């Protein structure tokens, strides 16, 4: 969320056969800004523990939100589980 190109983000655990679960991020990028998956992963690695970075990042237009403006992580987790 602290990267200058990121408007909002939702992070969930995604089932993984090797590691049981991996960190998956769904990112909404600010208009007219570009950023790569590798840039975001490096940004997170510099600020959090090495194992905490998102192994997968999906760029989306919008995230499912509640009326109070919170990300509905339950929907993101279901989407991640459905990706296989």
PyMOL Python script that loads the backbone (N, CA, C, O; Angstrom):
from pymol import cmd

cmd.read_pdbstr("""\
ATOM      1  N   UNK A   1       0.815  -1.187   0.000  1.00  0.00           N
ATOM      2  CA  UNK A   1       0.000   0.000   0.000  1.00  0.00           C
ATOM      3  C   UNK A   1       0.866   1.262   0.000  1.00  0.00           C
ATOM      4  O   UNK A   1       0.395   2.321  -0.414  1.00  0.00           O
ATOM      5  N   UNK A   2       2.121   1.175   0.454  1.00  0.00           N
ATOM      6  CA  UNK A   2       2.975   2.355   0.543  1.00  0.00           C
ATOM      7  C   UNK A   2       3.675   2.694  -0.765  1.00  0.00           C
ATOM      8  O   UNK A   2       4.282   3.759  -0.877  1.00  0.00           O
ATOM      9  N   UNK A   3       3.605   1.824  -1.738  1.00  0.00           N
ATOM     10  CA  UNK A   3       4.235   2.120  -3.035  1.00  0.00           C
ATOM     11  C   UNK A   3       3.463   3.254  -3.708  1.00  0.00           C
ATOM     12  O   UNK A   3       2.232   3.249  -3.688  1.00  0.00           O
ATOM     13  N   UNK A   4       4.162   4.227  -4.304  1.00  0.00           N
ATOM     14  CA  UNK A   4       3.476   5.375  -4.896  1.00  0.00           C
ATOM     15  C   UNK A   4       2.547   5.048  -6.065  1.00  0.00           C
ATOM     16  O   UNK A   4       1.682   5.861  -6.392  1.00  0.00           O
ATOM     17  N   UNK A   5       2.694   3.902  -6.696  1.00  0.00           N
ATOM     18  CA  UNK A   5       1.842   3.542  -7.829  1.00  0.00           C
ATOM     19  C   UNK A   5       0.566   2.821  -7.404  1.00  0.00           C
ATOM     20  O   UNK A   5      -0.335   2.636  -8.222  1.00  0.00           O
ATOM     21  N   UNK A   6       0.477   2.414  -6.148  1.00  0.00           N
ATOM     22  CA  UNK A   6      -0.641   1.592  -5.685  1.00  0.00           C
ATOM     23  C   UNK A   6      -1.764   2.456  -5.112  1.00  0.00           C
ATOM     24  O   UNK A   6      -1.548   3.253  -4.199  1.00  0.00           O
ATOM     25  N   UNK A   7      -2.966   2.284  -5.664  1.00  0.00           N
ATOM     26  CA  UNK A   7      -4.150   2.977  -5.151  1.00  0.00           C
ATOM     27  C   UNK A   7      -4.717   2.220  -3.959  1.00  0.00           C
ATOM     28  O   UNK A   7      -4.979   2.805  -2.908  1.00  0.00           O
ATOM     29  N   UNK A   8      -4.904   0.925  -4.129  1.00  0.00           N
ATOM     30  CA  UNK A   8      -5.382   0.066  -3.044  1.00  0.00           C
ATOM     31  C   UNK A   8      -4.960  -1.372  -3.318  1.00  0.00           C
ATOM     32  O   UNK A   8      -4.614  -1.730  -4.444  1.00  0.00           O
ATOM     33  N   UNK A   9      -4.993  -2.180  -2.281  1.00  0.00           N
ATOM     34  CA  UNK A   9      -4.546  -3.566  -2.412  1.00  0.00           C
ATOM     35  C   UNK A   9      -5.315  -4.451  -1.443  1.00  0.00           C
ATOM     36  O   UNK A   9      -5.719  -4.017  -0.364  1.00  0.00           O
ATOM     37  N   UNK A  10      -5.507  -5.686  -1.846  1.00  0.00           N
ATOM     38  CA  UNK A  10      -6.085  -6.710  -0.981  1.00  0.00           C
ATOM     39  C   UNK A  10      -5.143  -7.901  -0.985  1.00  0.00           C
ATOM     40  O   UNK A  10      -4.744  -8.376  -2.049  1.00  0.00           O
ATOM     41  N   UNK A  11      -4.786  -8.383   0.189  1.00  0.00           N
ATOM     42  CA  UNK A  11      -3.831  -9.490   0.300  1.00  0.00           C
ATOM     43  C   UNK A  11      -4.503 -10.650   1.023  1.00  0.00           C
ATOM     44  O   UNK A  11      -5.133 -10.477   2.067  1.00  0.00           O
ATOM     45  N   UNK A  12      -4.353 -11.836   0.441  1.00  0.00           N
ATOM     46  CA  UNK A  12      -4.958 -13.041   1.015  1.00  0.00           C
ATOM     47  C   UNK A  12      -3.994 -14.212   0.897  1.00  0.00           C
ATOM     48  O   UNK A  12      -2.992 -14.142   0.185  1.00  0.00           O
ATOM     49  N   UNK A  13      -4.307 -15.270   1.593  1.00  0.00           N
ATOM     50  CA  UNK A  13      -3.582 -16.518   1.432  1.00  0.00           C
ATOM     51  C   UNK A  13      -4.218 -17.324   0.312  1.00  0.00           C
ATOM     52  O   UNK A  13      -5.440 -17.450   0.241  1.00  0.00           O
ATOM     53  N   UNK A  14      -3.381 -17.869  -0.560  1.00  0.00           N
ATOM     54  CA  UNK A  14      -3.869 -18.698  -1.668  1.00  0.00           C
ATOM     55  C   UNK A  14      -3.362 -20.121  -1.450  1.00  0.00           C
ATOM     56  O   UNK A  14      -2.177 -20.311  -1.176  1.00  0.00           O
ATOM     57  N   UNK A  15      -4.228 -21.117  -1.566  1.00  0.00           N
ATOM     58  CA  UNK A  15      -3.776 -22.503  -1.408  1.00  0.00           C
ATOM     59  C   UNK A  15      -2.641 -22.835  -2.382  1.00  0.00           C
ATOM     60  O   UNK A  15      -2.672 -22.450  -3.551  1.00  0.00           O
ATOM     61  N   UNK A  16      -1.649 -23.553  -1.875  1.00  0.00           N
ATOM     62  CA  UNK A  16      -0.488 -23.930  -2.690  1.00  0.00           C
ATOM     63  C   UNK A  16      -0.081 -25.351  -2.317  1.00  0.00           C
ATOM     64  O   UNK A  16       0.105 -25.650  -1.137  1.00  0.00           O
ATOM     65  N   UNK A  17       0.060 -26.231  -3.307  1.00  0.00           N
ATOM     66  CA  UNK A  17       0.386 -27.624  -2.990  1.00  0.00           C
ATOM     67  C   UNK A  17       1.765 -27.804  -2.345  1.00  0.00           C
ATOM     68  O   UNK A  17       1.955 -28.735  -1.562  1.00  0.00           O
ATOM     69  N   UNK A  18       2.722 -26.936  -2.658  1.00  0.00           N
ATOM     70  CA  UNK A  18       4.077 -27.067  -2.122  1.00  0.00           C
ATOM     71  C   UNK A  18       4.216 -26.435  -0.741  1.00  0.00           C
ATOM     72  O   UNK A  18       4.794 -27.039   0.163  1.00  0.00           O
ATOM     73  N   UNK A  19       3.693 -25.235  -0.573  1.00  0.00           N
ATOM     74  CA  UNK A  19       3.886 -24.491   0.674  1.00  0.00           C
ATOM     75  C   UNK A  19       2.639 -24.439   1.555  1.00  0.00           C
ATOM     76  O   UNK A  19       2.647 -23.753   2.578  1.00  0.00           O
ATOM     77  N   UNK A  20       1.596 -25.127   1.197  1.00  0.00           N
ATOM     78  CA  UNK A  20       0.286 -25.104   1.867  1.00  0.00           C
ATOM     79  C   UNK A  20      -0.467 -23.835   1.514  1.00  0.00           C
ATOM     80  O   UNK A  20      -1.632 -23.899   1.121  1.00  0.00           O
ATOM     81  N   UNK A  21       0.185 -22.666   1.649  1.00  0.00           N
ATOM     82  CA  UNK A  21      -0.458 -21.401   1.325  1.00  0.00           C
ATOM     83  C   UNK A  21       0.613 -20.371   0.966  1.00  0.00           C
ATOM     84  O   UNK A  21       1.686 -20.343   1.568  1.00  0.00           O
ATOM     85  N   UNK A  22       0.309 -19.523  -0.027  1.00  0.00           N
ATOM     86  CA  UNK A  22       1.223 -18.448  -0.406  1.00  0.00           C
ATOM     87  C   UNK A  22       0.496 -17.110  -0.256  1.00  0.00           C
ATOM     88  O   UNK A  22      -0.731 -17.053  -0.175  1.00  0.00           O
ATOM     89  N   UNK A  23       1.285 -16.044  -0.222  1.00  0.00           N
ATOM     90  CA  UNK A  23       0.719 -14.699  -0.150  1.00  0.00           C
ATOM     91  C   UNK A  23       0.373 -14.248  -1.567  1.00  0.00           C
ATOM     92  O   UNK A  23       1.215 -14.273  -2.465  1.00  0.00           O
ATOM     93  N   UNK A  24      -0.884 -13.833  -1.751  1.00  0.00           N
ATOM     94  CA  UNK A  24      -1.373 -13.371  -3.058  1.00  0.00           C
ATOM     95  C   UNK A  24      -1.914 -11.959  -2.872  1.00  0.00           C
ATOM     96  O   UNK A  24      -2.684 -11.700  -1.947  1.00  0.00           O
ATOM     97  N   UNK A  25      -1.509 -11.045  -3.755  1.00  0.00           N
ATOM     98  CA  UNK A  25      -1.978  -9.659  -3.675  1.00  0.00           C
ATOM     99  C   UNK A  25      -2.770  -9.301  -4.925  1.00  0.00           C
ATOM    100  O   UNK A  25      -2.379  -9.623  -6.047  1.00  0.00           O
ATOM    101  N   UNK A  26      -3.884  -8.632  -4.702  1.00  0.00           N
ATOM    102  CA  UNK A  26      -4.677  -8.048  -5.782  1.00  0.00           C
ATOM    103  C   UNK A  26      -4.474  -6.543  -5.686  1.00  0.00           C
ATOM    104  O   UNK A  26      -4.797  -5.929  -4.668  1.00  0.00           O
ATOM    105  N   UNK A  27      -3.939  -5.950  -6.750  1.00  0.00           N
ATOM    106  CA  UNK A  27      -3.512  -4.557  -6.707  1.00  0.00           C
ATOM    107  C   UNK A  27      -4.286  -3.707  -7.706  1.00  0.00           C
ATOM    108  O   UNK A  27      -4.448  -4.081  -8.867  1.00  0.00           O
ATOM    109  N   UNK A  28      -4.761  -2.561  -7.235  1.00  0.00           N
ATOM    110  CA  UNK A  28      -5.347  -1.544  -8.101  1.00  0.00           C
ATOM    111  C   UNK A  28      -4.297  -0.443  -8.223  1.00  0.00           C
ATOM    112  O   UNK A  28      -3.894   0.155  -7.225  1.00  0.00           O
ATOM    113  N   UNK A  29      -3.863  -0.186  -9.446  1.00  0.00           N
ATOM    114  CA  UNK A  29      -2.830   0.815  -9.697  1.00  0.00           C
ATOM    115  C   UNK A  29      -3.489   2.173  -9.938  1.00  0.00           C
ATOM    116  O   UNK A  29      -4.575   2.263 -10.511  1.00  0.00           O
ATOM    117  N   UNK A  30      -2.807   3.224  -9.489  1.00  0.00           N
ATOM    118  CA  UNK A  30      -3.314   4.581  -9.703  1.00  0.00           C
ATOM    119  C   UNK A  30      -3.394   4.875 -11.196  1.00  0.00           C
ATOM    120  O   UNK A  30      -2.611   4.333 -11.975  1.00  0.00           O
ATOM    121  N   UNK A  31      -4.333   5.729 -11.603  1.00  0.00           N
ATOM    122  CA  UNK A  31      -4.474   6.061 -13.026  1.00  0.00           C
ATOM    123  C   UNK A  31      -3.196   6.668 -13.603  1.00  0.00           C
ATOM    124  O   UNK A  31      -2.510   7.461 -12.959  1.00  0.00           O
ATOM    125  N   UNK A  32      -2.907   6.269 -14.830  1.00  0.00           N
ATOM    126  CA  UNK A  32      -1.770   6.795 -15.590  1.00  0.00           C
ATOM    127  C   UNK A  32      -0.415   6.522 -14.942  1.00  0.00           C
ATOM    128  O   UNK A  32       0.544   7.260 -15.168  1.00  0.00           O
ATOM    129  N   UNK A  33      -0.337   5.463 -14.140  1.00  0.00           N
ATOM    130  CA  UNK A  33       0.918   5.042 -13.516  1.00  0.00           C
ATOM    131  C   UNK A  33       1.123   3.576 -13.873  1.00  0.00           C
ATOM    132  O   UNK A  33       0.164   2.810 -13.964  1.00  0.00           O
ATOM    133  N   UNK A  34       2.370   3.197 -14.072  1.00  0.00           N
ATOM    134  CA  UNK A  34       2.632   1.783 -14.349  1.00  0.00           C
ATOM    135  C   UNK A  34       3.648   1.250 -13.348  1.00  0.00           C
ATOM    136  O   UNK A  34       4.527   1.971 -12.874  1.00  0.00           O
ATOM    137  N   UNK A  35       3.501  -0.016 -13.047  1.00  0.00           N
ATOM    138  CA  UNK A  35       4.398  -0.697 -12.124  1.00  0.00           C
ATOM    139  C   UNK A  35       4.375  -2.174 -12.480  1.00  0.00           C
ATOM    140  O   UNK A  35       3.368  -2.685 -12.968  1.00  0.00           O
ATOM    141  N   UNK A  36       5.482  -2.855 -12.235  1.00  0.00           N
ATOM    142  CA  UNK A  36       5.550  -4.287 -12.538  1.00  0.00           C
ATOM    143  C   UNK A  36       5.413  -5.107 -11.260  1.00  0.00           C
ATOM    144  O   UNK A  36       5.576  -4.607 -10.147  1.00  0.00           O
ATOM    145  N   UNK A  37       5.111  -6.371 -11.463  1.00  0.00           N
ATOM    146  CA  UNK A  37       5.016  -7.303 -10.342  1.00  0.00           C
ATOM    147  C   UNK A  37       6.340  -7.355  -9.583  1.00  0.00           C
ATOM    148  O   UNK A  37       6.348  -7.365  -8.352  1.00  0.00           O
ATOM    149  N   UNK A  38       7.455  -7.389 -10.308  1.00  0.00           N
ATOM    150  CA  UNK A  38       8.773  -7.461  -9.686  1.00  0.00           C
ATOM    151  C   UNK A  38       9.076  -6.211  -8.852  1.00  0.00           C
ATOM    152  O   UNK A  38       9.667  -6.317  -7.777  1.00  0.00           O
ATOM    153  N   UNK A  39       8.678  -5.032  -9.337  1.00  0.00           N
ATOM    154  CA  UNK A  39       8.894  -3.800  -8.576  1.00  0.00           C
ATOM    155  C   UNK A  39       8.153  -3.842  -7.245  1.00  0.00           C
ATOM    156  O   UNK A  39       8.705  -3.476  -6.207  1.00  0.00           O
ATOM    157  N   UNK A  40       6.911  -4.286  -7.281  1.00  0.00           N
ATOM    158  CA  UNK A  40       6.126  -4.365  -6.050  1.00  0.00           C
ATOM    159  C   UNK A  40       6.694  -5.409  -5.091  1.00  0.00           C
ATOM    160  O   UNK A  40       6.741  -5.179  -3.882  1.00  0.00           O
ATOM    161  N   UNK A  41       7.121  -6.545  -5.616  1.00  0.00           N
ATOM    162  CA  UNK A  41       7.703  -7.578  -4.764  1.00  0.00           C
ATOM    163  C   UNK A  41       8.976  -7.059  -4.090  1.00  0.00           C
ATOM    164  O   UNK A  41       9.182  -7.297  -2.900  1.00  0.00           O
ATOM    165  N   UNK A  42       9.822  -6.360  -4.830  1.00  0.00           N
ATOM    166  CA  UNK A  42      11.044  -5.789  -4.259  1.00  0.00           C
ATOM    167  C   UNK A  42      10.722  -4.756  -3.187  1.00  0.00           C
ATOM    168  O   UNK A  42      11.372  -4.707  -2.143  1.00  0.00           O
ATOM    169  N   UNK A  43       9.718  -3.935  -3.454  1.00  0.00           N
ATOM    170  CA  UNK A  43       9.288  -2.916  -2.495  1.00  0.00           C
ATOM    171  C   UNK A  43       8.873  -3.567  -1.175  1.00  0.00           C
ATOM    172  O   UNK A  43       9.243  -3.089  -0.102  1.00  0.00           O
ATOM    173  N   UNK A  44       8.115  -4.641  -1.252  1.00  0.00           N
ATOM    174  CA  UNK A  44       7.661  -5.332  -0.043  1.00  0.00           C
ATOM    175  C   UNK A  44       8.825  -6.028   0.651  1.00  0.00           C
ATOM    176  O   UNK A  44       8.930  -5.982   1.876  1.00  0.00           O
ATOM    177  N   UNK A  45       9.699  -6.671  -0.115  1.00  0.00           N
ATOM    178  CA  UNK A  45      10.843  -7.379   0.476  1.00  0.00           C
ATOM    179  C   UNK A  45      11.741  -6.432   1.263  1.00  0.00           C
ATOM    180  O   UNK A  45      12.330  -6.832   2.267  1.00  0.00           O
ATOM    181  N   UNK A  46      11.852  -5.178   0.818  1.00  0.00           N
ATOM    182  CA  UNK A  46      12.680  -4.196   1.515  1.00  0.00           C
ATOM    183  C   UNK A  46      12.073  -3.766   2.845  1.00  0.00           C
ATOM    184  O   UNK A  46      12.782  -3.249   3.708  1.00  0.00           O
ATOM    185  N   UNK A  47      10.765  -3.976   3.023  1.00  0.00           N
ATOM    186  CA  UNK A  47      10.071  -3.472   4.203  1.00  0.00           C
ATOM    187  C   UNK A  47       9.564  -4.544   5.166  1.00  0.00           C
ATOM    188  O   UNK A  47       9.339  -4.263   6.343  1.00  0.00           O
ATOM    189  N   UNK A  48       9.386  -5.762   4.674  1.00  0.00           N
ATOM    190  CA  UNK A  48       8.862  -6.840   5.514  1.00  0.00           C
ATOM    191  C   UNK A  48       9.823  -8.025   5.524  1.00  0.00           C
ATOM    192  O   UNK A  48      10.842  -8.014   4.833  1.00  0.00           O
ATOM    193  N   UNK A  49       9.499  -9.026   6.297  1.00  0.00           N
ATOM    194  CA  UNK A  49      10.301 -10.248   6.333  1.00  0.00           C
ATOM    195  C   UNK A  49      10.331 -10.890   4.948  1.00  0.00           C
ATOM    196  O   UNK A  49       9.371 -10.783   4.185  1.00  0.00           O
ATOM    197  N   UNK A  50      11.422 -11.546   4.636  1.00  0.00           N
ATOM    198  CA  UNK A  50      11.638 -12.134   3.319  1.00  0.00           C
ATOM    199  C   UNK A  50      10.495 -13.053   2.887  1.00  0.00           C
ATOM    200  O   UNK A  50      10.125 -13.060   1.712  1.00  0.00           O
ATOM    201  N   UNK A  51       9.939 -13.815   3.801  1.00  0.00           N
ATOM    202  CA  UNK A  51       8.881 -14.759   3.461  1.00  0.00           C
ATOM    203  C   UNK A  51       7.511 -14.093   3.306  1.00  0.00           C
ATOM    204  O   UNK A  51       6.569 -14.737   2.843  1.00  0.00           O
ATOM    205  N   UNK A  52       7.383 -12.823   3.683  1.00  0.00           N
ATOM    206  CA  UNK A  52       6.081 -12.147   3.687  1.00  0.00           C
ATOM    207  C   UNK A  52       5.686 -11.508   2.360  1.00  0.00           C
ATOM    208  O   UNK A  52       4.558 -11.036   2.216  1.00  0.00           O
ATOM    209  N   UNK A  53       6.588 -11.486   1.401  1.00  0.00           N
ATOM    210  CA  UNK A  53       6.255 -10.806   0.141  1.00  0.00           C
ATOM    211  C   UNK A  53       5.240 -11.620  -0.656  1.00  0.00           C
ATOM    212  O   UNK A  53       5.192 -12.844  -0.539  1.00  0.00           O
ATOM    213  N   UNK A  54       4.429 -10.938  -1.470  1.00  0.00           N
ATOM    214  CA  UNK A  54       3.439 -11.675  -2.268  1.00  0.00           C
ATOM    215  C   UNK A  54       4.115 -12.448  -3.397  1.00  0.00           C
ATOM    216  O   UNK A  54       4.782 -11.859  -4.247  1.00  0.00           O
ATOM    217  N   UNK A  55       3.944 -13.741  -3.402  1.00  0.00           N
ATOM    218  CA  UNK A  55       4.535 -14.572  -4.463  1.00  0.00           C
ATOM    219  C   UNK A  55       3.768 -14.409  -5.769  1.00  0.00           C
ATOM    220  O   UNK A  55       4.311 -14.639  -6.850  1.00  0.00           O
ATOM    221  N   UNK A  56       2.498 -14.009  -5.662  1.00  0.00           N
ATOM    222  CA  UNK A  56       1.687 -13.738  -6.852  1.00  0.00           C
ATOM    223  C   UNK A  56       1.016 -12.386  -6.692  1.00  0.00           C
ATOM    224  O   UNK A  56       0.523 -12.042  -5.618  1.00  0.00           O
ATOM    225  N   UNK A  57       1.007 -11.623  -7.782  1.00  0.00           N
ATOM    226  CA  UNK A  57       0.320 -10.332  -7.810  1.00  0.00           C
ATOM    227  C   UNK A  57      -0.567 -10.303  -9.045  1.00  0.00           C
ATOM    228  O   UNK A  57      -0.117 -10.604 -10.150  1.00  0.00           O
ATOM    229  N   UNK A  58      -1.816  -9.942  -8.853  1.00  0.00           N
ATOM    230  CA  UNK A  58      -2.748  -9.776  -9.965  1.00  0.00           C
ATOM    231  C   UNK A  58      -3.211  -8.325  -9.958  1.00  0.00           C
ATOM    232  O   UNK A  58      -3.673  -7.813  -8.939  1.00  0.00           O
ATOM    233  N   UNK A  59      -3.079  -7.672 -11.107  1.00  0.00           N
ATOM    234  CA  UNK A  59      -3.538  -6.296 -11.236  1.00  0.00           C
ATOM    235  C   UNK A  59      -5.008  -6.317 -11.640  1.00  0.00           C
ATOM    236  O   UNK A  59      -5.385  -6.985 -12.603  1.00  0.00           O
ATOM    237  N   UNK A  60      -5.836  -5.580 -10.899  1.00  0.00           N
ATOM    238  CA  UNK A  60      -7.271  -5.539 -11.147  1.00  0.00           C
ATOM    239  C   UNK A  60      -7.730  -4.089 -11.261  1.00  0.00           C
ATOM    240  O   UNK A  60      -7.050  -3.167 -10.810  1.00  0.00           O
ATOM    241  N   UNK A  61      -8.902  -3.909 -11.875  1.00  0.00           N
ATOM    242  CA  UNK A  61      -9.489  -2.570 -12.020  1.00  0.00           C
ATOM    243  C   UNK A  61     -10.085  -2.074 -10.711  1.00  0.00           C
ATOM    244  O   UNK A  61     -10.015  -0.884 -10.404  1.00  0.00           O
ATOM    245  N   UNK A  62     -10.676  -2.991  -9.933  1.00  0.00           N
ATOM    246  CA  UNK A  62     -11.312  -2.632  -8.669  1.00  0.00           C
ATOM    247  C   UNK A  62     -11.340  -3.849  -7.754  1.00  0.00           C
ATOM    248  O   UNK A  62     -11.274  -4.990  -8.211  1.00  0.00           O
ATOM    249  N   UNK A  63     -11.437  -3.588  -6.472  1.00  0.00           N
ATOM    250  CA  UNK A  63     -11.541  -4.647  -5.484  1.00  0.00           C
ATOM    251  C   UNK A  63     -12.958  -4.670  -4.918  1.00  0.00           C
ATOM    252  O   UNK A  63     -13.631  -3.639  -4.892  1.00  0.00           O
ATOM    253  N   UNK A  64     -13.414  -5.835  -4.466  1.00  0.00           N
ATOM    254  CA  UNK A  64     -14.727  -5.876  -3.816  1.00  0.00           C
ATOM    255  C   UNK A  64     -14.639  -5.136  -2.475  1.00  0.00           C
ATOM    256  O   UNK A  64     -13.788  -5.445  -1.640  1.00  0.00           O
ATOM    257  N   UNK A  65     -15.528  -4.159  -2.281  1.00  0.00           N
ATOM    258  CA  UNK A  65     -15.470  -3.320  -1.085  1.00  0.00           C
ATOM    259  C   UNK A  65     -16.808  -3.331  -0.349  1.00  0.00           C
ATOM    260  O   UNK A  65     -17.863  -3.518  -0.956  1.00  0.00           O
ATOM    261  N   UNK A  66     -16.748  -3.128   0.963  1.00  0.00           N
ATOM    262  CA  UNK A  66     -17.960  -2.964   1.763  1.00  0.00           C
ATOM    263  C   UNK A  66     -18.426  -1.516   1.605  1.00  0.00           C
ATOM    264  O   UNK A  66     -17.725  -0.690   1.021  1.00  0.00           O
ATOM    265  N   UNK A  67     -19.603  -1.221   2.124  1.00  0.00           N
ATOM    266  CA  UNK A  67     -20.118   0.147   2.051  1.00  0.00           C
ATOM    267  C   UNK A  67     -19.265   1.117   2.866  1.00  0.00           C
ATOM    268  O   UNK A  67     -19.302   2.323   2.622  1.00  0.00           O
ATOM    269  N   UNK A  68     -18.501   0.608   3.828  1.00  0.00           N
ATOM    270  CA  UNK A  68     -17.630   1.466   4.633  1.00  0.00           C
ATOM    271  C   UNK A  68     -16.230   1.597   4.039  1.00  0.00           C
ATOM    272  O   UNK A  68     -15.362   2.241   4.628  1.00  0.00           O
ATOM    273  N   UNK A  69     -16.006   0.983   2.864  1.00  0.00           N
ATOM    274  CA  UNK A  69     -14.732   1.146   2.167  1.00  0.00           C
ATOM    275  C   UNK A  69     -13.649   0.148   2.513  1.00  0.00           C
ATOM    276  O   UNK A  69     -12.479   0.382   2.210  1.00  0.00           O
ATOM    277  N   UNK A  70     -14.006  -0.954   3.137  1.00  0.00           N
ATOM    278  CA  UNK A  70     -13.023  -1.990   3.450  1.00  0.00           C
ATOM    279  C   UNK A  70     -13.060  -3.075   2.378  1.00  0.00           C
ATOM    280  O   UNK A  70     -14.116  -3.392   1.831  1.00  0.00           O
ATOM    281  N   UNK A  71     -11.888  -3.637   2.090  1.00  0.00           N
ATOM    282  CA  UNK A  71     -11.791  -4.718   1.111  1.00  0.00           C
ATOM    283  C   UNK A  71     -12.459  -5.965   1.670  1.00  0.00           C
ATOM    284  O   UNK A  71     -12.242  -6.328   2.826  1.00  0.00           O
ATOM    285  N   UNK A  72     -13.266  -6.618   0.851  1.00  0.00           N
ATOM    286  CA  UNK A  72     -13.924  -7.867   1.257  1.00  0.00           C
ATOM    287  C   UNK A  72     -12.960  -9.017   0.952  1.00  0.00           C
ATOM    288  O   UNK A  72     -12.967  -9.588  -0.139  1.00  0.00           O
ATOM    289  N   UNK A  73     -12.142  -9.331   1.938  1.00  0.00           N
ATOM    290  CA  UNK A  73     -11.098 -10.340   1.759  1.00  0.00           C
ATOM    291  C   UNK A  73     -11.669 -11.729   1.498  1.00  0.00           C
ATOM    292  O   UNK A  73     -11.048 -12.537   0.808  1.00  0.00           O
ATOM    293  N   UNK A  74     -12.851 -12.008   2.045  1.00  0.00           N
ATOM    294  CA  UNK A  74     -13.500 -13.305   1.842  1.00  0.00           C
ATOM    295  C   UNK A  74     -13.707 -13.562   0.349  1.00  0.00           C
ATOM    296  O   UNK A  74     -13.484 -14.676  -0.123  1.00  0.00           O
ATOM    297  N   UNK A  75     -14.132 -12.539  -0.395  1.00  0.00           N
ATOM    298  CA  UNK A  75     -14.330 -12.687  -1.844  1.00  0.00           C
ATOM    299  C   UNK A  75     -12.992 -12.872  -2.566  1.00  0.00           C
ATOM    300  O   UNK A  75     -12.901 -13.658  -3.510  1.00  0.00           O
ATOM    301  N   UNK A  76     -11.961 -12.155  -2.128  1.00  0.00           N
ATOM    302  CA  UNK A  76     -10.648 -12.310  -2.752  1.00  0.00           C
ATOM    303  C   UNK A  76     -10.082 -13.705  -2.485  1.00  0.00           C
ATOM    304  O   UNK A  76      -9.482 -14.317  -3.369  1.00  0.00           O
ATOM    305  N   UNK A  77     -10.277 -14.199  -1.266  1.00  0.00           N
ATOM    306  CA  UNK A  77      -9.782 -15.534  -0.931  1.00  0.00           C
ATOM    307  C   UNK A  77     -10.480 -16.592  -1.771  1.00  0.00           C
ATOM    308  O   UNK A  77      -9.845 -17.553  -2.206  1.00  0.00           O
ATOM    309  N   UNK A  78     -11.778 -16.430  -2.005  1.00  0.00           N
ATOM    310  CA  UNK A  78     -12.517 -17.367  -2.855  1.00  0.00           C
ATOM    311  C   UNK A  78     -12.017 -17.284  -4.292  1.00  0.00           C
ATOM    312  O   UNK A  78     -11.900 -18.309  -4.965  1.00  0.00           O
ATOM    313  N   UNK A  79     -11.723 -16.090  -4.767  1.00  0.00           N
ATOM    314  CA  UNK A  79     -11.195 -15.907  -6.123  1.00  0.00           C
ATOM    315  C   UNK A  79      -9.827 -16.568  -6.242  1.00  0.00           C
ATOM    316  O   UNK A  79      -9.546 -17.239  -7.235  1.00  0.00           O
ATOM    317  N   UNK A  80      -8.971 -16.381  -5.234  1.00  0.00           N
ATOM    318  CA  UNK A  80      -7.634 -16.982  -5.253  1.00  0.00           C
ATOM    319  C   UNK A  80      -7.725 -18.504  -5.250  1.00  0.00           C
ATOM    320  O   UNK A  80      -6.987 -19.173  -5.973  1.00  0.00           O
ATOM    321  N   UNK A  81      -8.627 -19.054  -4.438  1.00  0.00           N
ATOM    322  CA  UNK A  81      -8.781 -20.511  -4.365  1.00  0.00           C
ATOM    323  C   UNK A  81      -9.270 -21.064  -5.695  1.00  0.00           C
ATOM    324  O   UNK A  81      -8.896 -22.174  -6.073  1.00  0.00           O
ATOM    325  N   UNK A  82     -10.097 -20.312  -6.411  1.00  0.00           N
ATOM    326  CA  UNK A  82     -10.625 -20.742  -7.703  1.00  0.00           C
ATOM    327  C   UNK A  82      -9.626 -20.675  -8.833  1.00  0.00           C
ATOM    328  O   UNK A  82      -9.843 -21.271  -9.888  1.00  0.00           O
ATOM    329  N   UNK A  83      -8.523 -19.952  -8.628  1.00  0.00           N
ATOM    330  CA  UNK A  83      -7.497 -19.831  -9.668  1.00  0.00           C
ATOM    331  C   UNK A  83      -6.661 -21.085  -9.795  1.00  0.00           C
ATOM    332  O   UNK A  83      -5.945 -21.256 -10.782  1.00  0.00           O
ATOM    333  N   UNK A  84      -6.739 -21.959  -8.819  1.00  0.00           N
ATOM    334  CA  UNK A  84      -6.035 -23.220  -8.917  1.00  0.00           C
ATOM    335  C   UNK A  84      -4.693 -23.170  -8.456  1.00  0.00           C
ATOM    336  O   UNK A  84      -3.991 -24.180  -8.489  1.00  0.00           O
TER     337      UNK A  84
END
""", "prot")
cmd.dss("prot")
cmd.show_as("cartoon", "prot")
cmd.util.cbc("prot")
cmd.orient("prot")
